[in-house]
Amino acid sequence: MRLDVYHHFDDNKDLLTQILEKLNTMETKIMALLDDVVTKVTELDTVEDSVVALLTDIKAKLDAAGTDQTKLAALSAEIDRQKQKLADAVTANTPSA
């Protein structure tokens, strides 16, 4: 007695293949989103570090100026310039409502 078994697949994908393809697509999208989040966190760290450096520099200049009115006036002008630069950067990088 001879028994032959043949498997035939039609053009339609089987359910398991469809599920695996869907999972693969979802994984790709999730990884792209994760990469985007990591990039944004890195950029935020850079911005925060820049602000900390700016504040540290201003404090050092205030300490150095002491009570010298000329140095204090120059430092005040520099603070105004930096404040405007920071405000412009925040406005430029804030999404509109």
Summary of the structure (lengths in Angstrom):
residues: 97
radius of gyration: 30.4
end to end distance: 77.2
largest distance: 110.3
contacts: 168
relative contact order: 0.05
helix: 77%
strand: 0%
